[in-house]
Amino acid sequence: MNEIEQEKSEPTGEVENTERRSRRSRPPRRTQGQALQEALSISPEQLKDIEEKLSVIKFLDYFSEEPLDFAFKDRTVDQYVTKITEKIDKFEAGGEEDKLLKKGFEDKKILESVNKIKEKTEELASSKGVNRSVDKRLRRLNLLITAPLLGIAVLFFILPYFNIPIDSFIMLPLICVFCMVPQFVRNSVVKKWFQFKQETRSEFYTNNRDDILVLKSYIGEVLANIRLHLLELEVPLELIKFSLFNRDYEDLNVINQKQLKGMTEYYVSFAYPEGMEPFPIPESLQQQYNQPIFPESKKREKVEKNFIVLTEMKGKDGIITSFVPSLKDSLADNINQMLSDSEFSDAELGFSEIIPSYSADTAIYCLCGEVTEISTVNVCRWKGKFSFYLFEGMQCQCGDKIYAVSLMDEEDEVPKELQEIFLS
């Protein structure tokens, strides 16, 4: 602080003291847990007990639904098992219901089932030629690709010192290679991994059904325990929201759902016993209850009219090989309604992989005749039962912006309500 600033602040110190008082008087920001404790008179120990039980459920639920995601991940599984074991051991100090949960965990041999399922996933993966986790494969491939490219870049940097001329224009394609090749390899590996999971999921579940059902049975017991505890505490069940990858457990209400890396994630809350009136929600928690599970940023706020539909589409597994772009401005209202009824998620593949033959001969055109440059690709799921692509174009020089929709597979069965859009 310079002398002038000191002179301004020294005479009374009122500004500084006022600022300190205002900071002290400002109420600290409350966490969601603190808000529940204050409004519902729940003790921190009771809330922590619920949170720990939910964490046990979430791991077992994910593991039982997507066991292949844990193949060759010994360290990750060991970390989860350690945390779960610590939480289960605490049940011994709880009430009779909690002690029954610990006994059920031991009697059902949950850890043995987890280890057995993991071994089976690795055996199946190895039989299909997959011998390491997708993360390790990506790291290894990135190293194998990046090292030679870096070597070439260093070579180009050193050669001028030996009076060997290097054309600077050669560096441009080299930079492009640096940017594109690792991403291309990553997308290719991830795509093959998801395809492998889709092809083997049913086979694995059939062969290991008994062990998976053991885990799901225990998840149901823990959910029932939490629900009973919340009812005893008279906690409005609508306030306790969490996510699962299986919606078939008893006494749950599905609030919303979204697509996540080839899976469906369900946001749920507990259901009240039949005939029971819901507990009133305190006014201080109404805002939390009314807050949407998913932000609406992905929903379209502007009504668009420049819609292209990729008709006569040929392609499989999300890759489009040919199509005929058809302007469907007359169906703009129908398409906007279809999008409003859909949930959006980012496409797992890049646009160049989805339409590898995109060029002047096979392209989506703006109304002015220019080729549309695609900026964003979304996978839209209409009413939870039908998926399609939405391609968003960059704004053209003429000022227009084009949107295109397309099937993801030529063999997809189009719902009757949408046949006019995709098949007419």
C-alpha positions in Angstrom: 0.0 0.0 0.0 1.5 3.4 -0.9 1.5 6.5 1.3 -1.6 8.1 -0.3 -3.5 4.9 0.3 -2.3 4.8 3.9 -3.5 8.4 4.5 -6.9 7.5 3.1 -7.3 4.5 5.4 -5.7 5.7 8.6 -7.9 8.5 9.9 -10.8 6.4 11.1 -10.5 2.8 9.9 -14.3 2.8 9.6 -14.3 1.2 6.1 -12.1 -1.6 7.1 -14.0 -2.2 10.3 -17.3 -2.1 8.5 -16.0 -4.6 5.9 -14.9 -6.9 8.7 -18.2 -6.7 10.5 -20.1 -7.4 7.2 -18.0 -10.4 6.6 -18.5 -11.7 10.1 -22.2 -11.1 9.9 -22.6 -12.8 6.5 -24.1 -16.3 7.2 -21.9 -19.2 6.1 -23.0 -21.1 3.0 -24.8 -24.3 3.9 -24.2 -27.6 2.2 -27.2 -29.7 1.2 -26.5 -32.0 4.1 -26.5 -29.1 6.6 -29.8 -27.9 5.1 -31.4 -31.3 5.7 -30.1 -31.5 9.2 -31.4 -28.1 10.2 -34.8 -28.4 8.5 -35.5 -32.0 9.5 -33.6 -32.3 12.7 -31.4 -35.1 11.4 -28.2 -35.6 13.3 -24.9 -35.6 11.3 -24.3 -39.2 12.3 -27.7 -40.3 10.9 -27.1 -38.4 7.6 -23.6 -39.9 7.3 -25.0 -43.4 7.8 -27.5 -42.9 4.9 -24.7 -41.5 2.7 -22.4 -44.4 3.4 -25.1 -47.0 2.7 -25.9 -45.3 -0.6 -22.2 -45.4 -1.6 -22.2 -49.2 -1.0 -25.3 -49.5 -3.2 -23.9 -47.4 -6.0 -20.8 -49.5 -6.4 -22.6 -52.8 -6.2 -25.2 -51.6 -8.6 -22.7 -50.3 -11.2 -20.6 -53.5 -10.8 -23.5 -55.8 -11.3 -24.8 -53.9 -14.4 -21.4 -53.2 -16.1 -18.9 -55.8 -14.7 -16.8 -55.6 -17.9 -15.8 -52.1 -17.0 -13.9 -53.5 -14.0 -12.0 -56.2 -16.0 -8.2 -56.0 -15.5 -8.7 -53.1 -13.0 -7.3 -54.8 -9.8 -6.3 -51.6 -8.1 -9.7 -49.9 -8.7 -11.7 -52.9 -7.5 -9.4 -53.3 -4.4 -10.0 -49.7 -3.5 -13.8 -50.0 -3.7 -13.7 -53.3 -1.8 -11.6 -51.7 1.0 -14.0 -48.8 1.3 -17.1 -51.0 1.3 -15.6 -53.4 3.9 -14.9 -50.4 6.2 -18.5 -49.2 5.9 -20.0 -52.7 6.4 -17.9 -53.1 9.6 -19.5 -50.0 11.1 -22.9 -51.7 10.8 -21.9 -53.9 13.8 -22.1 -50.8 16.0 -25.6 -49.8 14.7 -29.0 -51.1 15.5 -30.5 -54.5 14.9 -31.4 -53.7 11.3 -27.8 -52.6 10.6 -26.4 -55.8 12.2 -28.7 -57.8 9.9 -27.2 -56.0 7.0 -23.6 -57.0 8.1 -24.7 -60.5 8.6 -26.4 -60.6 5.2 -23.2 -59.3 3.6 -21.3 -62.1 5.1 -23.9 -64.9 4.6 -24.4 -63.9 0.9 -20.6 -63.8 0.5 -20.8 -60.5 -1.4 -17.0 -60.1 -1.7 -16.6 -63.6 -3.0 -19.3 -62.9 -5.6 -17.5 -59.6 -6.6 -14.2 -61.4 -7.1 -15.8 -64.3 -8.9 -17.6 -62.0 -11.3 -14.4 -60.1 -12.0 -12.5 -63.3 -12.8 -15.2 -64.3 -15.2 -15.2 -61.0 -17.0 -11.4 -61.3 -17.5 -11.8 -64.9 -18.7 -14.4 -63.8 -21.2 -12.4 -60.7 -22.3 -9.3 -62.8 -22.8 -11.2 -65.4 -24.9 -12.2 -62.5 -27.2 -8.7 -61.2 -27.5 -8.9 -58.4 -24.9 -6.1 -58.8 -22.4 -6.0 -55.4 -20.6 -8.4 -52.6 -19.6 -9.3 -50.0 -22.1 -7.5 -47.3 -20.1 -4.2 -49.2 -20.2 -4.7 -49.9 -23.9 -5.3 -46.2 -24.6 -2.2 -45.1 -22.6 0.0 -47.7 -24.4 -1.3 -46.7 -27.8 -0.9 -43.0 -27.1 2.7 -43.6 -26.1 3.4 -45.7 -29.2 2.0 -43.0 -31.5 3.3 -39.9 -29.7 6.9 -41.1 -29.3 7.6 -41.4 -33.0 5.8 -38.2 -33.8 7.8 -36.3 -31.2 11.0 -37.9 -32.6 10.1 -36.5 -36.0 9.3 -33.1 -34.6 12.7 -33.0 -32.8 14.4 -34.1 -36.0 12.8 -31.2 -37.9 14.0 -28.8 -35.2 17.6 -30.1 -35.2 18.2 -30.4 -39.0 18.5 -26.7 -39.7 21.4 -26.5 -37.3 23.3 -28.9 -39.7 22.4 -26.6 -42.6 19.8 -29.0 -43.9 17.0 -26.9 -45.2 13.4 -27.8 -44.1 10.4 -26.5 -45.9 8.2 -24.8 -43.2 5.1 -26.0 -45.0 6.0 -29.5 -44.1 5.3 -28.7 -40.5 1.6 -27.9 -41.1 0.6 -31.5 -42.0 2.9 -32.7 -39.1 1.0 -30.6 -36.7 -2.3 -31.9 -38.1 -1.1 -35.4 -37.5 -0.1 -34.6 -33.9 -3.7 -33.4 -33.3 -5.7 -35.9 -35.2 -4.0 -39.3 -34.9 -4.2 -39.7 -31.1 -7.8 -38.7 -31.1 -8.6 -41.0 -34.0 -6.9 -43.9 -32.2 -8.7 -43.1 -29.0 -12.1 -43.0 -30.7 -11.4 -46.2 -32.5 -10.4 -48.1 -29.3 -13.4 -46.7 -27.3 -15.7 -47.6 -30.1 -14.4 -51.2 -30.3 -14.7 -51.5 -26.5 -18.3 -50.4 -26.4 -19.1 -52.7 -29.3 -17.4 -55.6 -27.4 -19.5 -54.9 -24.3 -22.7 -54.8 -26.3 -21.9 -58.1 -28.0 -21.0 -59.9 -24.8 -23.3 -58.4 -22.2 -26.2 -60.9 -22.7 -23.8 -63.8 -22.8 -22.0 -62.8 -19.6 -25.2 -62.2 -17.7 -26.7 -65.6 -18.8 -23.5 -67.4 -17.7 -23.2 -65.6 -14.4 -26.8 -64.9 -13.5 -26.7 -66.4 -10.0 -23.7 -64.4 -8.8 -25.2 -61.2 -10.2 -28.6 -61.8 -8.6 -26.8 -62.3 -5.2 -25.5 -58.7 -5.5 -28.8 -57.3 -6.6 -30.6 -59.1 -3.8 -28.2 -57.5 -1.2 -28.7 -54.1 -2.9 -32.4 -54.5 -2.4 -31.9 -55.2 1.3 -29.8 -52.1 1.8 -32.3 -50.0 -0.1 -35.1 -51.3 2.2 -33.0 -50.5 5.2 -32.4 -46.9 4.2 -36.1 -46.4 3.3 -37.3 -47.8 6.6 -34.8 -45.5 8.4 -36.0 -42.4 6.5 -39.6 -43.2 7.3 -38.8 -43.6 11.0 -37.1 -40.1 10.9 -40.1 -38.7 9.0 -37.9 -37.5 6.2 -39.8 -36.5 3.0 -38.7 -39.3 0.7 -38.8 -37.0 -2.4 -35.7 -35.1 -1.0 -33.4 -38.1 -1.1 -32.4 -38.4 -4.8 -29.6 -40.7 -6.1 -28.7 -42.5 -9.3 -28.6 -46.2 -10.2 -28.0 -48.1 -13.4 -30.9 -50.6 -12.7 -34.5 -49.4 -12.2 -36.0 -52.7 -11.2 -35.4 -52.5 -7.4 -38.6 -52.3 -5.3 -40.1 -49.2 -3.8 -38.3 -46.7 -6.0 -39.7 -43.9 -8.2 -37.8 -43.0 -11.4 -37.4 -39.2 -11.6 -35.4 -39.0 -14.8 -32.9 -40.8 -16.9 -30.0 -40.1 -19.3 -27.7 -42.0 -21.6 -24.1 -42.2 -20.3 -21.4 -44.0 -22.4 -23.8 -46.6 -23.7 -25.6 -47.1 -20.4 -28.8 -45.6 -19.0 -28.4 -43.8 -15.7 -31.6 -43.5 -13.7 -32.2 -40.8 -11.1 -34.5 -42.1 -8.4 -36.1 -41.5 -5.0 -37.8 -43.8 -2.6 -41.6 -44.4 -2.8 -43.9 -44.2 0.1 -45.7 -47.3 1.3 -49.1 -47.8 -0.4 -51.8 -45.6 1.1 -49.3 -43.5 3.2 -49.5 -39.7 2.9 -46.2 -38.1 2.0 -44.4 -36.1 4.7 -44.7 -32.4 4.2 -41.6 -30.7 2.8 -40.3 -27.8 4.9 -40.5 -24.5 3.0 -36.8 -24.0 3.4 -36.2 -27.1 1.3 -38.9 -26.5 -1.4 -36.3 -24.9 -3.8 -34.1 -28.0 -3.5 -37.0 -30.3 -4.2 -38.2 -28.3 -7.2 -34.7 -28.0 -8.8 -34.5 -30.1 -12.0 -32.3 -33.2 -12.0 -30.9 -32.3 -15.4 -30.2 -28.8 -16.5 -32.2 -27.8 -19.6 -29.2 -26.2 -21.4 -29.3 -29.0 -24.0 -32.9 -28.4 -24.8 -33.6 -26.2 -27.8 -34.9 -22.8 -26.8 -35.2 -21.4 -30.3 -37.6 -22.8 -32.8 -35.6 -23.6 -35.9 -36.9 -24.2 -39.4 -33.8 -25.1 -41.5 -34.0 -28.8 -41.0 -32.4 -31.4 -43.3 -33.3 -35.1 -43.0 -30.8 -37.7 -44.2 -33.1 -39.9 -46.2 -32.3 -43.2 -47.9 -29.7 -43.5 -45.2 -27.3 -46.5 -45.4 -25.2 -47.4 -42.4 -24.8 -49.5 -39.3 -23.7 -49.1 -35.7 -23.7 -45.4 -35.8 -21.6 -45.0 -39.0 -23.3 -43.6 -42.0 -22.0 -44.6 -45.5 -24.5 -42.9 -47.7 -27.6 -40.7 -47.7 -29.7 -38.2 -49.6 -30.1 -34.8 -47.8 -33.7 -33.6 -48.0 -35.0 -30.2 -46.9 -37.9 -30.7 -44.5 -38.9 -27.2 -43.6 -42.5 -28.1 -44.0 -42.1 -30.5 -41.1 -40.2 -28.0 -38.9 -42.9 -28.0 -36.2 -42.9 -31.8 -36.1 -39.2 -32.0 -35.8 -39.0 -29.3 -33.1 -41.6 -31.2 -31.2 -39.6 -34.4 -31.6 -36.5 -32.7 -30.3 -38.5 -31.2 -27.3 -39.5 -34.8 -26.4 -35.9 -36.1 -26.6 -33.0 -36.2 -24.2 -29.6 -35.1 -25.5 -26.2 -36.6 -25.0 -22.9 -36.0 -26.8 -22.1 -38.6 -29.5 -19.3 -41.0 -28.6 -17.9 -40.8 -32.2 -16.6 -37.7 -33.9 -18.4 -36.4 -37.0 -15.5 -37.6 -39.3 -16.1 -41.1 -38.0 -19.9 -41.0 -38.3 -19.8 -39.8 -41.9 -16.3 -40.7 -43.1 -17.2 -40.0 -46.8 -18.3 -36.4 -46.1 -17.3 -34.3 -49.1 -18.7 -32.0 -51.8 -20.2 -35.1 -53.4 -21.7 -36.4 -50.2 -22.6 -33.5 -48.0 -25.2 -31.5 -46.2 -25.8 -28.2 -48.0 -26.9 -24.8 -46.7 -29.9 -23.2 -48.4 -27.4 -21.0 -50.3 -25.7 -24.0 -51.8 -22.6 -24.0 -49.7 -21.4 -27.2 -47.9 -22.4 -27.1 -44.3 -19.6 -27.5 -41.8 -20.8 -29.6 -38.8 -19.9 -28.2 -35.4 -21.8 -30.5 -33.0 -23.2 -34.0 -33.1 -25.8 -35.1 -30.5 -27.5 -38.4 -29.9 -31.1 -37.8 -29.1 -33.3 -40.3 -27.4 -37.0 -39.8 -28.1 -39.3 -40.7 -25.2 -36.7 -43.1 -24.0 -37.2 -45.6 -26.8 -35.7 -44.4 -30.1 -32.3 -42.8 -30.8 -31.3 -40.7 -33.7 -28.5 -38.2 -34.6 -28.9 -34.4 -34.6 -26.1 -32.6 -36.5 -25.7 -28.9 -35.9 -24.0 -26.8 -38.6 -21.8 -23.8 -38.2 -23.4 -20.5 -39.2 -23.0 -20.1 -43.0 -21.6 -16.9 -44.6 -25.2 -16.2 -45.8 -26.3 -16.1 -42.1 -28.3 -19.3 -42.1 -27.7 -22.2 -39.8 -28.6 -25.8 -40.8 -29.7 -28.7 -38.6 -29.8 -32.3 -39.8 -31.4 -35.4 -38.3 -30.7 -38.9 -39.2 -31.2 -42.5 -38.2 -28.2 -44.2 -36.5 -28.7 -47.6 -38.2 -30.6 -48.3 -41.4 -32.3 -51.3 -39.7 -33.7 -49.2 -36.8 -37.4 -49.4 -36.4 -38.9 -45.9 -36.6 -41.8 -45.3 -34.3 -45.1 -44.6 -36.2 -45.2 -41.0 -34.9 -41.9 -40.2 -36.5 -42.2 -42.1 -39.8 -43.3 -39.0 -41.6 -40.0 -37.3 -40.6 -37.6 -40.1 -41.4 -39.3 -42.2 -44.0 -41.4 -39.8 -46.1 
